[in-house]
Amino acid sequence: MSLIKSIAGLRGTVGGKVGETLTPIDVAKFTAGFGMWIKETHDQPKVVIGRDARPSGVIFTAIVENTLRAQGIDVIDLGLSTTPTVEMAVVNEKAQGGIILTASHNPSGWNALKLLNENGEFITAADGQKVLAWADSPDLLFMDPKKFGAVETKDDYIDWHIEQILKLDLVNVEAIREKGFKVVVDGVNSTGGIAVPKLLRKLGVEVTELFCEPNGIFPHNPEPLPENITQICNEITSGDFDLGFVVDPDVDRLVMVCEDGVPFGEEYTLVSIADYVLGKKSGNTVSNLSSTRALQDVTEKHGNTYKAAAVGEVNVVTAMKETNAVIGGEGNGGVILPELHYGRDALVGIALFLSHLAEFGKSTSMLRATYPSYHISKNKIELDANLDLDSVLENLQLKYAKNKFSTIDGLKIEFDNEWVHLRKSNTEPIIRIYAESDSQSTADHLAQKLMMDIKELISA
């Protein structure tokens, strides 16, 4: 059982003691903190809210909605929705913020509140600190009933979101319709089961639905990793399909499965879509330090510049704005297209990937084969809680001082075409170690080597 309060929001397991797990009281206090933060700069604010399909969402939505209204804040409730849909709705409604009730890839027994600013983007670290301070403050203020905020329900925003995608010049609707693709969709029984089939049918795609009932009962681990998506792989292998799409519960991560049932690779969602976008327009790209170098390869192939940002969507978005990037995201299947909005969006990712595949004119597996093949090893090492993790990383930096390295987010060390990224956890005495090479065994070996370095430094 856990409760994690951070600048990124509030998340935890549902049920248990106040302050130790995610309870209605914790949700109310955190929401009130967000409301106070908004009211510091806006006299008559409006907030957009939406949720994924997990069972606790209905109750927590009611708490969020009524807490905000009791603070004199108007609420627009999108009901069952997606993270990117809420992000876009904040801007379209000219609201001053947004709250998405979703624990993203965590199991159904978890829930969370993701916080958005008036631009429909995740709030900054500085603003997150203010929200946390307000949530624990004895000065939380509520209004006289005559000044309660109003509530309006709008359940058609997913349709509006899809229409905005179809209007993009980068989306080749005609080419997709001409191909008559046959696709399997795994919506993990959340809101992707609503949104993804709607989008695909608008594009003239024949859809076979797998786990698309938004009841919040996840049929498998909802993080779209190869080991968790075996059902759709088997479905594709036993049928006649062009590809499959898998999304996470709040539809901001996208992975594909090739026509032979082999996963396309979550790291290559952004790589392939960036390749398509850069073939249409010149511009820079951004991903985080733990993402594959294949994006840099593709970007430079098109004569453009790649930049690595610290891990975290807000950091990627900041770097994208600084470099005027035309496409960016994260290696977990997150695609950000600024032309639509600054947020990871699996729906626009699907439309862009199908445009790419239609124009490519061959199979999904053949498209995958056009990209450099890198492999990432993901590990973690648990250390004594009293150990100075910053000192460990500083000593590693000295050990590899002759290598090219970055310290904007932990320590990333480059070895020719290989790299290793070490980051300390903000909530646990853990160092996460990601390594990439042209083979899985080499990536694993590189990660193990750095883990041994850490152990030697500790025991010295």
Secondary structure as UniProt FT lines:
FT   STRAND          3..6
FT   TURN            7..8
FT   STRAND          9..14
FT   TURN            19..20
FT   STRAND          21..22
FT   HELIX           24..39
FT   TURN            40..41
FT   STRAND          46..51
FT   TURN            55..56
FT   HELIX           57..70
FT   TURN            71..72
FT   STRAND          74..80
FT   HELIX           83..92
FT   TURN            93..94
FT   STRAND          97..101
FT   TURN            104..105
FT   TURN            108..109
FT   STRAND          110..116
FT   TURN            118..119
FT   HELIX           125..135
FT   TURN            138..139
FT   HELIX           145..147
FT   STRAND          151..153
FT   HELIX           157..166
FT   TURN            169..170
FT   HELIX           173..179
FT   STRAND          182..186
FT   TURN            188..189
FT   HELIX           192..202
FT   TURN            203..204
FT   STRAND          206..210
FT   HELIX           226..228
FT   HELIX           230..237
FT   STRAND          243..247
FT   TURN            249..250
FT   STRAND          254..257
FT   TURN            259..260
FT   HELIX           267..280
FT   STRAND          284..288
FT   TURN            289..290
FT   HELIX           294..301
FT   TURN            302..303
FT   STRAND          306..309
FT   HELIX           313..323
FT   STRAND          325..330
FT   TURN            331..333
FT   STRAND          334..336
FT   TURN            338..340
FT   HELIX           346..360
FT   HELIX           364..368
FT   TURN            369..370
FT   STRAND          375..382
FT   TURN            385..386
FT   HELIX           389..399
FT   TURN            400..402
FT   STRAND          405..406
FT   STRAND          411..415
FT   TURN            416..417
FT   STRAND          418..424
FT   STRAND          430..437
FT   HELIX           440..459
//
